[in-house]
Amino acid sequence: MINYTQNQLSREVALLLSAVANLVDLVIGDGSGTRALGLEQGGHYDQTRHPDEIENLEAFDIWHHVKHVEDYVQLQVWNKALPTDISCLGLALERVFSPTVLAGYDEERASHPEFQAAVPDAFEEGAGDVPLSYFHCGILRSLVDRAAARLKVDRNERLTLAEIALLTGVAEPTVMTAAHRGNFPTVDEDRRRLAEPNDVLPWMIKNGYRPTCGLDSKSFGGVAEGSREYDDYVVVPVAADGSRFGPECASGGRYVIGRKGSERAHDDFYEALGELMRMREPRWRRKNSEGNRGIVKAVGYDRVLRKHIDQQLSEGA
């Protein structure tokens, strides 16, 4: 599990798009990057080139690549487009966030220590003064690396010990010790120790690895043992206090979602959930521990058995 907020993820994607637009300007000519993003000439982004001015991330293919990869890594949800998603996102990161660029971000961070304690959220006061280096948290690189390693498991391809460590969250020396003690067999190939997924998977599951859900093992001849069909689960957003968007969030039989001032009400839970999951920053109203209804925003996601949600809906009907 990688810890980050949806705001951090959105900002890193916006930084990626902005960097691509700047490259387009350099290669094709001024204004070309803004046009490539489909944004207004002379608008806020065109004037500032600030990533926070790219609001509608869902309009870009890269956002959907990111969300598929995120669901794969964080929720273990399979999508048939994942091989392409991982490849496209990885290629974009290699081209845009090169070692030279990342070194520049490190220098910029060091010269702006005033933002190290707290970075304003997008559109908050002072957000426009945040150096772009703070938009890069390495989230996308972490997601791609973990997704690529998980894909090797699902394709039944040999894993390096480093990839096993990445997938389990166990330190690589611990994985090396487990291999040395014969907890799973390994083979030497090109001066590297590799393990077959079928051999190492029991040890990985014991140490925290969760098999991919909804994967047809016949597709790759993979190892989907222990996984359950994705249709058995519902993915829901989770707030900072640990509360989830669920049937209990209804008020008068309606689910209120969206930012304050632009809220929308739904009679159907699954309709409300569907719209929430399409939002850049899902927000919804729910009662707090004192019984007061307030708006919270998603900081992560969780899986809930569909039958449990349906049971709650039935009991509340």
NUZA-510568 format. One line per field, with one value per residue: residue number from 1; residue in three letters; chain; x, z, y of N, C-alpha, C in turn. Coordinates in steps of 0.001 Angstrom, whole numbers, m for minus. Atoms other than C-alpha are relative to their C-alpha. Layout:
BEGIN
nr = NUM|...
rest = ALA|...
kette = A|...
nx = X|...
nz = Z|...
ny = Y|...
cax = X|...
caz = Z|...
cay = Y|...
cx = X|...
cz = Z|...
cy = Y|...
***
This chain:
BEGIN
nr = 1|2|3|4|5|6|7|8|9|10|11|12|13|14|15|16|17|18|19|20|21|22|23|24|25|26|27|28|29|30|31|32|33|34|35|36|37|38|39|40|41|42|43|44|45|46|47|48|49|50|51|52|53|54|55|56|57|58|59|60|61|62|63|64|65|66|67|68|69|70|71|72|73|74|75|76|77|78|79|80|81|82|83|84|85|86|87|88|89|90|91|92|93|94|95|96|97|98|99|100|101|102|103|104|105|106|107|108|109|110|111|112|113|114|115|116|117|118|119|120|121|122|123|124|125|126|127|128|129|130|131|132|133|134|135|136|137|138|139|140|141|142|143|144|145|146|147|148|149|150|151|152|153|154|155|156|157|158|159|160|161|162|163|164|165|166|167|168|169|170|171|172|173|174|175|176|177|178|179|180|181|182|183|184|185|186|187|188|189|190|191|192|193|194|195|196|197|198|199|200|201|202|203|204|205|206|207|208|209|210|211|212|213|214|215|216|217|218|219|220|221|222|223|224|225|226|227|228|229|230|231|232|233|234|235|236|237|238|239|240|241|242|243|244|245|246|247|248|249|250|251|252|253|254|255|256|257|258|259|260|261|262|263|264|265|266|267|268|269|270|271|272|273|274|275|276|277|278|279|280|281|282|283|284|285|286|287|288|289|290|291|292|293|294|295|296|297|298|299|300|301|302|303|304|305|306|307|308|309|310|311|312|313|314|315|316|317
rest = MET|ILE|ASN|TYR|THR|GLN|ASN|GLN|LEU|SER|ARG|GLU|VAL|ALA|LEU|LEU|LEU|SER|ALA|VAL|ALA|ASN|LEU|VAL|ASP|LEU|VAL|ILE|GLY|ASP|GLY|SER|GLY|THR|ARG|ALA|LEU|GLY|LEU|GLU|GLN|GLY|GLY|HIS|TYR|ASP|GLN|THR|ARG|HIS|PRO|ASP|GLU|ILE|GLU|ASN|LEU|GLU|ALA|PHE|ASP|ILE|TRP|HIS|HIS|VAL|LYS|HIS|VAL|GLU|ASP|TYR|VAL|GLN|LEU|GLN|VAL|TRP|ASN|LYS|ALA|LEU|PRO|THR|ASP|ILE|SER|CYS|LEU|GLY|LEU|ALA|LEU|GLU|ARG|VAL|PHE|SER|PRO|THR|VAL|LEU|ALA|GLY|TYR|ASP|GLU|GLU|ARG|ALA|SER|HIS|PRO|GLU|PHE|GLN|ALA|ALA|VAL|PRO|ASP|ALA|PHE|GLU|GLU|GLY|ALA|GLY|ASP|VAL|PRO|LEU|SER|TYR|PHE|HIS|CYS|GLY|ILE|LEU|ARG|SER|LEU|VAL|ASP|ARG|ALA|ALA|ALA|ARG|LEU|LYS|VAL|ASP|ARG|ASN|GLU|ARG|LEU|THR|LEU|ALA|GLU|ILE|ALA|LEU|LEU|THR|GLY|VAL|ALA|GLU|PRO|THR|VAL|MET|THR|ALA|ALA|HIS|ARG|GLY|ASN|PHE|PRO|THR|VAL|ASP|GLU|ASP|ARG|ARG|ARG|LEU|ALA|GLU|PRO|ASN|ASP|VAL|LEU|PRO|TRP|MET|ILE|LYS|ASN|GLY|TYR|ARG|PRO|THR|CYS|GLY|LEU|ASP|SER|LYS|SER|PHE|GLY|GLY|VAL|ALA|GLU|GLY|SER|ARG|GLU|TYR|ASP|ASP|TYR|VAL|VAL|VAL|PRO|VAL|ALA|ALA|ASP|GLY|SER|ARG|PHE|GLY|PRO|GLU|CYS|ALA|SER|GLY|GLY|ARG|TYR|VAL|ILE|GLY|ARG|LYS|GLY|SER|GLU|ARG|ALA|HIS|ASP|ASP|PHE|TYR|GLU|ALA|LEU|GLY|GLU|LEU|MET|ARG|MET|ARG|GLU|PRO|ARG|TRP|ARG|ARG|LYS|ASN|SER|GLU|GLY|ASN|ARG|GLY|ILE|VAL|LYS|ALA|VAL|GLY|TYR|ASP|ARG|VAL|LEU|ARG|LYS|HIS|ILE|ASP|GLN|GLN|LEU|SER|GLU|GLY|ALA
kette = A|A|A|A|A|A|A|A|A|A|A|A|A|A|A|A|A|A|A|A|A|A|A|A|A|A|A|A|A|A|A|A|A|A|A|A|A|A|A|A|A|A|A|A|A|A|A|A|A|A|A|A|A|A|A|A|A|A|A|A|A|A|A|A|A|A|A|A|A|A|A|A|A|A|A|A|A|A|A|A|A|A|A|A|A|A|A|A|A|A|A|A|A|A|A|A|A|A|A|A|A|A|A|A|A|A|A|A|A|A|A|A|A|A|A|A|A|A|A|A|A|A|A|A|A|A|A|A|A|A|A|A|A|A|A|A|A|A|A|A|A|A|A|A|A|A|A|A|A|A|A|A|A|A|A|A|A|A|A|A|A|A|A|A|A|A|A|A|A|A|A|A|A|A|A|A|A|A|A|A|A|A|A|A|A|A|A|A|A|A|A|A|A|A|A|A|A|A|A|A|A|A|A|A|A|A|A|A|A|A|A|A|A|A|A|A|A|A|A|A|A|A|A|A|A|A|A|A|A|A|A|A|A|A|A|A|A|A|A|A|A|A|A|A|A|A|A|A|A|A|A|A|A|A|A|A|A|A|A|A|A|A|A|A|A|A|A|A|A|A|A|A|A|A|A|A|A|A|A|A|A|A|A|A|A|A|A|A|A|A|A|A|A|A|A|A|A|A|A|A|A|A|A|A|A|A|A|A|A|A|A|A|A|A|A|A|A
nx = 846|m735|761|20|1360|444|m469|m1393|3|520|m993|m1125|479|71|m1384|m401|647|m581|m1353|164|409|m1184|m835|663|m310|m1393|m203|906|131|777|1446|351|262|1335|965|m52|766|1392|318|256|m1123|117|651|m862|m1147|m859|m745|m812|m585|28|767|1304|991|548|1009|747|m966|697|112|m1248|m223|m983|706|616|m1119|m392|1020|m39|m1202|230|914|m734|m979|571|1182|m223|1085|m484|634|m655|m848|m1154|m1324|m186|m38|m1309|m999|149|m341|m1437|m696|153|m840|m1405|m293|259|m656|m1321|m868|m418|1149|215|m1080|385|1064|m627|m650|1041|565|m974|m58|1289|344|1226|1139|m210|930|1355|200|1431|700|313|964|m21|m843|m1426|m290|m708|m1415|m676|m896|513|m664|849|1063|m534|m216|m437|1121|210|m1085|249|1125|m419|m927|756|911|m790|m360|1235|350|m837|634|1229|m389|m805|m1381|m926|m174|m1255|220|383|1430|738|m27|871|1392|389|m371|m1051|m1333|m633|m838|860|389|m1191|m167|1053|m396|m1171|448|811|1441|457|m1172|m395|m921|m935|113|m728|m541|1088|800|1388|926|1235|1158|665|m816|m168|1272|447|m795|390|1305|m231|m678|782|401|1392|139|843|1419|651|m876|219|m1341|m257|m483|m1457|m512|m549|248|1022|504|234|685|1435|469|149|1409|424|m412|278|m1074|598|m985|m186|m401|m1179|331|212|1376|159|1279|834|1432|253|m201|1248|804|1310|m13|m764|m1449|m448|m1408|m550|m519|982|440|318|359|1073|636|417|852|m572|m1360|m992|m146|m831|m1357|m584|m424|m1117|m1218|m467|m465|m1426|m102|1328|462|1371|470|324|22|m1219|247|943|1285|111|m295|m1017|m613|m1352|m530|m703|m1462|m362|1130|50|920|1036|800|1243|1155|150|636|1383|729|265|1019|1262|454|348|1144
nz = 0|48|m700|601|117|1378|429|424|1261|1047|297|729|1372|613|275|1175|1163|208|532|1401|738|162|1032|1281|336|434|1269|1057|m51|m1118|108|457|m1171|m502|943|m125|m1191|219|m892|656|271|m800|m1272|m1189|189|1045|m577|m1158|173|m1311|104|m664|924|807|m924|474|308|554|1454|622|m54|m1035|m1277|m41|m197|m1411|m870|160|m687|m1438|m466|74|m1092|m1318|m256|658|970|1349|1148|1174|628|m868|647|726|m984|m670|996|371|m1138|m229|1054|m266|m1150|420|874|m627|m1307|153|m1160|m24|m467|m1421|m747|m66|m995|m1323|m272|m209|m1330|m1013|m43|m492|m1203|m634|373|m413|m1069|531|1360|197|1020|1219|m90|m1306|m47|42|877|1190|m304|m257|1094|678|m518|m1029|665|303|m1204|392|m106|1276|180|m918|513|1197|m380|m656|985|917|m716|m164|1305|200|m747|693|1263|m361|399|m1132|m773|m722|m1442|m242|338|m1072|m1122|341|m33|m1351|m988|m842|400|916|m711|m606|1093|313|m1070|164|1126|m428|m928|724|m92|1381|853|937|1067|405|1414|272|m1280|m871|m576|386|m544|737|m794|m643|m1131|m1039|m357|m1377|m942|174|m621|m1444|m397|281|1391|293|1417|815|76|1283|1084|574|26|1301|927|37|m628|m1223|m1289|m661|m1137|m1188|337|155|1102|m350|m115|m1371|m796|413|m416|m541|m522|m1447|m481|m870|m1317|146|400|1414|603|m30|m146|m1206|294|521|m852|627|1147|1121|m180|467|367|673|m787|m570|975|1269|m406|731|m795|746|m739|109|m545|1012|891|m725|m58|1337|256|m909|479|1188|m403|m262|m1454|m486|m1243|m313|m1341|m891|m1406|m754|m1257|m806|681|897|1388|597|1233|m93|1312|25|m75|442|405|m653|614|m891|660|540|m719|m1245|350|377|m1226|m669|765|m209|m1374|m149|869
ny = m1184|m1261|m1029|m1324|m514|m163|m1320|166|741|m887|m1030|587|207|m1335|m388|770|m606|m1324|184|401|m1199|m852|613|m262|m1396|m93|696|m465|m1454|m529|156|1344|836|m328|562|1456|348|m385|m1112|m1286|m891|m1211|303|26|898|m558|m1119|387|1339|629|1257|m73|m571|1099|521|1162|1056|1164|m153|455|1451|350|143|1318|930|m95|581|1461|487|m203|1049|1267|60|m265|821|1288|162|243|m650|573|m1013|m279|34|m1258|m1083|3|m365|m1418|m842|135|m738|m1428|m359|39|m1127|m1298|m97|596|m250|m1397|m793|296|m660|m1406|m126|105|m1277|m1011|247|m424|m1468|m509|780|m488|831|1387|357|149|m504|m267|773|m737|m1098|m647|m1195|300|1140|m470|m255|1271|415|1183|1199|591|735|1326|807|1338|934|691|964|1110|768|727|1073|1061|591|827|1226|782|557|1179|1088|391|633|1163|m247|42|m1219|m212|m128|m1399|m126|674|m933|m1116|433|399|m1009|590|m450|943|974|1019|898|782|985|1011|843|778|1039|970|m242|161|245|m1045|401|m1053|m359|m1251|m475|m428|1072|m163|999|221|m422|1137|453|m1019|m627|299|m798|m1394|m207|66|m1235|m1193|m200|333|329|m867|371|m125|420|1326|580|607|m1029|10|1212|m570|633|m802|728|m802|m1237|113|m831|m1409|m317|248|m1147|m1374|m906|m1228|m952|m48|m1324|m22|554|1434|303|316|m335|1188|m263|m782|m1426|m571|m873|m51|891|m569|m79|m1317|83|m1169|m1111|m915|m982|670|1352|671|1057|1194|928|1340|58|357|m1153|m968|549|m85|m1376|m267|641|m717|m1329|m162|69|372|m623|387|m349|1104|m388|293|718|m769|m12|m1150|332|m855|502|567|368|1281|54|1344|837|1307|954|508|1021|m548|539|m745|m1274|286|336|m1275|m712|690|m245|m1414|m322
cax = 0|1324|272|m702|m3705|m5820|m4818|m1146|m1892|m3940|m1230|1473|m642|m1262|2502|3091|579|2036|5558|4384|2695|5930|7826|5257|5811|9558|9236|6268|5939|4460|811|959|1047|m2064|m3887|m2714|m4317|m7529|m7330|m8274|m5663|m4978|m6714|m5332|m3198|m1871|m769|628|1549|664|m472|m3301|m4985|m5558|m8822|m10501|m7945|m10582|m10570|m7058|m6164|m3263|m5716|m7490|m4151|m3293|m6612|m6419|m2874|m3861|m6796|m4498|m1879|m4009|m7142|m5763|m8432|m7770|m8526|m7844|m6250|m3596|m636|m1152|m1839|1399|3442|2046|2360|5873|6973|5564|7392|10708|10447|9163|10540|14111|16932|18053|14568|14208|17614|16370|13256|15433|17445|14274|12809|15998|15810|12188|12171|9134|6849|8245|5879|2666|1830|m1503|m4063|m4971|m6836|m6193|m4568|m862|m1212|45|3353|4151|7251|6441|8929|6372|3918|6200|6004|7110|3621|3314|6735|5860|2535|4124|6910|4476|2018|4745|5836|2228|1666|4588|2839|m436|1398|3288|6676|9720|10246|13454|13912|13633|10211|9072|10132|8269|5049|5072|6537|9195|12818|14871|17454|14568|13428|16992|17164|13839|15122|18405|16514|14504|11121|10779|13081|15009|16989|20028|19661|22084|23621|20225|18186|14667|11614|8653|5340|3801|6696|6887|3202|2320|5195|4161|543|1715|3720|944|558|m3055|m3761|m5416|m9222|m11281|m8422|m9241|m6215|m6658|m5767|m2099|m1875|m1372|m1781|m5050|m5446|m6979|m8495|m12198|m14239|m14217|m18014|m18259|m16807|m17687|m14891|m15809|m13974|m12616|m12282|m9366|m11220|m11561|m15262|m16414|m19084|m21857|m25641|m25379|m24476|m28049|m30182|m33888|m33123|m30800|m27013|m25449|m22139|m19833|m18124|m19967|m22027|m22202|m23643|m25912|m28373|m29054|m31828|m29835|m26687|m24914|m25639|m24138|m21133|m20583|m20467|m18204|m15703|m15529|m14705|m11162|m11639|m14668|m16616|m19802|m21913|m22190|m22816|m19779|m19410|m21542|m24337|m23628|m23675|m20574|m18639|m15588|m13269|m11627|m8039|m8125|m10360|m11478|m13252|m16538|m18451|m21389|m23719|m23007|m23935|m27056|m28024|m27651|m29723|m32404|m32558|m32745|m35525
caz = 0|m943|1320|m363|m724|m3844|m3938|m4141|m6897|m8881|m8587|m9770|m12814|m13475|m13224|m15775|m18182|m17684|m18345|m21558|m22637|m22044|m24194|m26962|m26801|m27167|m30129|m32021|m30813|m28085|m27424|m28866|m25409|m24275|m27438|m26985|m23535|m24995|m22748|m23573|m25243|m22940|m20036|m16547|m17483|m20617|m18503|m15471|m16736|m13209|m12939|m10543|m13457|m15182|m13480|m15664|m15430|m16327|m19884|m20511|m21334|m18869|m15980|m16899|m17243|m13745|m12206|m13695|m12381|m8990|m8648|m9631|m7004|m4151|m4558|m6581|m9255|m12713|m15934|m19379|m20433|m17693|m19818|m22028|m19042|m17321|m20502|m21450|m17967|m17532|m20873|m19981|m16635|m18229|m20757|m18458|m14982|m16003|m13412|m14416|m13867|m10501|m9381|m10227|m8124|m5164|m5447|m5681|m2579|m639|m1526|m290|3240|4169|2420|4077|7067|5090|1419|675|m1225|m4767|m4896|m1207|m219|m1052|m3459|m6352|m4557|m4115|m6148|m8743|m7121|m4342|m6920|m7468|m4730|m6716|m6445|m10141|m10259|m7220|m8749|m12076|m10450|m8268|m11110|m13411|m10741|m10061|m13785|m13832|m11144|m13080|m16272|m14434|m15237|m13020|m10275|m8935|m5181|m5340|m7011|m4353|m1702|m3502|m3712|m90|1603|3135|3123|330|2743|4472|1125|398|3782|3149|m202|1356|4014|1347|1997|m1782|m4573|m6823|m10041|m11221|m14498|m15815|m12338|m10766|m8418|m9719|m8411|m10208|m9103|m8419|m6059|m4177|m4091|m854|939|m525|603|4078|4140|3057|m709|m1938|m5224|m8046|m8063|m11171|m13185|m15502|m14881|m18325|m19952|m19037|m17577|m14380|m10716|m9488|m6660|m3594|m5497|m5713|m8522|m8487|m8908|m5303|m4110|m4243|m4151|m1960|m1008|2519|4445|6653|9803|8434|7603|4250|1822|2472|2864|6322|4658|3418|4845|4188|1764|m354|m795|m1064|m2881|m4255|m3061|m848|m3063|m5932|m4181|m5865|m4293|m5465|m4428|m5483|m3580|m6560|m8769|m6106|m5722|m9484|m9699|m6641|m8197|m11325|m9342|m9155|m5390|m4166|m1482|314|3360|6324|10079|12322|15760|17234|14745|12713|8924|7253|4023|3898|1016|m11|1003|m160|m1159|292|m861|734|m33|m2251|m297|2885|1182|m342|3078|4604|1802|2288|6055|5615|3011
cay = 0|3444|6308|9564|11838|12157|15827|14836|12336|14869|17486|15112|14195|17912|18521|15757|17320|20786|19532|17860|21103|23024|20523|20935|24696|24229|21881|23305|26884|29092|28387|24879|23303|25133|24097|20499|20487|21882|24935|28510|30692|33634|31864|31336|28340|30032|32995|31171|27660|26552|22893|23805|25591|22228|21334|18714|15912|13329|14721|13352|9753|9855|10261|7035|5221|6451|5408|1901|1478|2910|485|m2378|m1534|m215|m2356|m5284|m4738|m6165|m4277|m5712|m2393|m2582|m3755|m689|1580|563|899|4329|5785|4397|5858|9279|9275|8300|11116|13872|13104|12290|12066|15559|16992|15236|16551|20042|19473|18421|21638|23711|22063|22734|26436|26743|25273|27382|24874|21743|21885|22320|22735|24467|22418|23375|26701|27445|30726|30612|27664|29770|30332|26631|25646|23004|20637|20108|18786|15794|13147|10114|8605|7755|6089|3970|2957|1983|m43|m1972|m2468|m3799|m6278|m7360|m7847|m10282|m12340|m12304|m13286|m16005|m14434|m14825|m12242|m10737|m10673|m6876|m7188|m9660|m7158|m4375|m6383|m7510|m4451|m6703|m5509|m7057|m8558|m10369|m11783|m12881|m14624|m16387|m17627|m18756|m20728|m22523|m20896|m20838|m22044|m19656|m19898|m17955|m16087|m13443|m13110|m12484|m14667|m15169|m16988|m18528|m16945|m20357|m21154|m17860|m16875|m18782|m17025|m13663|m14055|m15026|m11795|m9447|m9847|m9788|m11597|m9667|m9673|m10275|m11733|m14616|m16812|m18394|m15062|m15364|m18845|m16886|m17633|m16196|m18704|m17145|m14247|m13520|m12046|m8257|m8238|m9505|m6202|m2532|55|3044|6261|6655|9960|11017|9929|6398|6688|5303|6347|3849|3489|5075|8407|8885|11674|11439|8635|10791|10852|14318|14513|17213|20379|22842|25118|22631|19611|17094|14663|11106|8763|5689|4719|3152|6173|8451|6138|6034|9818|10031|7635|9788|12934|14252|14767|12806|14674|13674|14541|12231|12400|12714|11138|13932|13433|16569|16304|17674|17339|15087|14274|11029|10339|6722|3826|516|m2620|m3704|m6868|m5956|m8241|m6262|m2981|m4523|m5860|m2370|m866|m3512|m2988|767|575
cx = 890|m868|163|m1443|m373|422|1444|79|m453|1035|1190|m393|m60|1401|516|m584|608|1395|m50|m372|1183|938|m587|271|1410|196|m820|m145|m885|m1494|m425|m353|m1376|m1068|m41|m801|m1477|m440|m55|1288|m216|m678|1006|1211|979|881|978|814|98|m875|m1381|m1087|m560|m990|m602|940|m663|m114|1208|174|917|m678|m612|1060|371|m1013|m48|1186|m168|m918|688|927|m667|m1167|71|m1103|564|m807|755|922|1308|1364|307|106|1384|1089|m48|417|1495|811|m75|906|1475|370|m79|736|1345|838|449|m1108|m219|1086|m296|m1095|583|670|m1027|m650|926|45|m1305|m433|m1312|m1220|115|m982|m1402|m93|m1487|m588|m248|m1102|m127|913|1476|369|811|1473|793|909|m476|661|m855|m1199|444|317|484|m1106|m140|1080|m214|m1133|415|906|m739|m957|750|398|m1223|m401|828|m574|m1208|274|852|1430|887|192|1405|m323|m403|m1481|m867|m72|m967|m1473|m487|251|1039|1355|672|944|m815|m451|1179|229|m1021|343|1158|m411|m933|m1491|m664|1241|282|900|908|m115|656|453|m1069|m720|m1463|m843|m1222|m1186|m698|746|m10|m1317|m487|764|m392|m1331|124|606|m688|m445|m1445|m133|m975|m1422|m514|849|m377|1366|339|594|1506|574|563|m403|m977|m578|m177|m712|m1488|m426|m235|m1471|m537|263|m505|1141|m626|1095|6|507|1177|m270|m291|m1406|m76|m1337|m818|m1457|m331|164|m1273|m670|m1350|m63|802|1479|484|1496|435|497|m1142|m339|m334|m348|m1164|m527|m465|m893|620|1461|1033|185|904|1446|695|488|1178|1313|533|542|1510|268|m1384|m317|m1453|m337|m303|m1|1339|m371|m995|m1363|m206|405|983|588|1400|463|830|1505|501|m1259|84|m972|m965|m785|m1339|m1212|m222|m682|m1467|m853|m343|m1105|m1378|m558|m448|m1204|m1308
cz = 0|660|m687|m12|m1471|m546|m494|m1342|m1149|m397|m766|m1447|m731|m342|m1242|m1275|m326|m598|m1471|m852|m235|m1065|m1391|m445|m570|m1400|m1136|m20|1147|m266|m413|1173|571|m910|115|1214|m150|886|m771|m192|776|1338|1138|m201|m1011|556|1087|m213|1335|m60|660|m900|m958|881|m451|m417|m661|m1523|m739|177|1148|1346|127|94|1480|894|m122|768|1505|560|38|1201|1369|347|m647|m1016|m1410|m1022|m1232|m708|754|m672|m770|961|635|m959|m332|1131|286|m1013|237|1147|m377|m811|726|1322|m61|1256|108|537|1499|871|148|1020|1414|392|307|1370|1094|147|475|1235|645|m320|532|1074|m537|m1371|m195|m1078|m1216|280|1404|m61|69|m930|m1219|216|219|m1178|m614|485|1055|m601|m309|1290|m327|59|m1279|m255|880|m502|m1202|360|637|m970|m955|656|182|m1319|m305|753|m777|m1358|220|m533|1234|636|569|1484|354|m293|1053|1222|m232|162|1402|1042|981|m510|m866|708|659|m1047|m365|1040|m135|m1139|389|913|m653|152|m1375|m865|m922|m1074|m308|m1501|m209|1296|919|542|m294|609|m894|879|719|1241|1152|485|1405|1040|m87|679|1519|517|m537|m1428|m191|m1492|m706|m72|m1430|m1179|m445|m190|m1340|m981|m163|430|1350|1243|774|1214|1186|m309|m146|m1126|485|200|1404|885|m591|541|421|494|1523|391|964|1372|m49|m398|m1504|m509|m91|157|1207|m217|m500|1043|m686|m1249|m1181|388|m629|m234|m680|960|558|m1032|m1347|263|m842|856|m906|895|56|467|m1090|m1043|641|47|m1352|m317|896|m565|m1268|332|205|1497|545|1344|223|1424|792|1434|649|1312|905|m663|m939|m1414|m574|m1239|296|m1407|102|122|m443|m353|714|m771|1059|m764|m439|805|1325|m255|m339|1217|762|m703|228|1379|194|m821|781
cy = 1245|1065|1349|478|114|1361|m83|m719|900|1038|m566|m280|1340|506|m711|614|1355|m98|m412|1207|935|m562|234|1432|132|m578|611|1521|431|m128|m1396|m915|244|m588|m1523|m477|349|1137|1315|796|1302|m210|m82|m906|578|1114|m444|m1269|m744|m1257|53|574|m1049|m740|m1321|m1127|m1207|58|m563|m1503|m394|m208|m1395|m1097|m49|m705|m1521|m587|132|m1088|m1360|m152|87|m924|m1376|m323|m123|801|m468|990|220|m118|1284|1169|120|460|1495|924|m58|775|1506|449|29|1237|1340|172|m731|255|1452|894|m217|622|1489|240|m56|1310|1085|m169|531|1516|627|m796|431|m859|m1424|m435|m269|643|251|m896|869|1017|589|1218|m401|m1126|430|260|m1281|m351|m1312|m1287|m692|m722|m1434|m735|m1407|m1040|m829|m1042|m1225|m879|m847|m1166|m1176|m698|m920|m1317|m893|m657|m1246|m1203|m514|m642|m1237|119|55|1381|85|90|1424|204|m677|910|1158|m379|m342|1084|m500|475|m1060|m974|m1115|m1012|m902|m1095|m1122|m950|m914|m1156|m1009|174|m49|m172|1186|m607|1182|244|1361|672|589|m1219|298|m1110|m110|419|m1142|m475|986|573|m359|827|1468|293|m7|1299|1266|227|m437|m280|928|m538|154|m405|m1407|m636|m640|1009|m65|m1346|360|m752|866|m715|936|1298|m260|916|1415|366|m258|1215|1308|854|1316|936|25|1389|m115|m595|m1499|m383|m202|519|m1281|365|870|1507|672|877|170|m850|494|119|1311|m45|1294|1064|846|1071|m600|m1463|m536|m1156|m1142|m851|m1392|5|m246|1102|1048|m468|110|1400|385|m533|651|1378|10|m82|m315|646|m396|445|m1259|535|m317|m679|715|120|1159|m405|1011|m642|m517|m324|m1270|196|m1375|m770|m1342|m887|m517|m1054|588|m487|731|1345|m229|m336|1281|774|m624|280|1441|398|m18
***
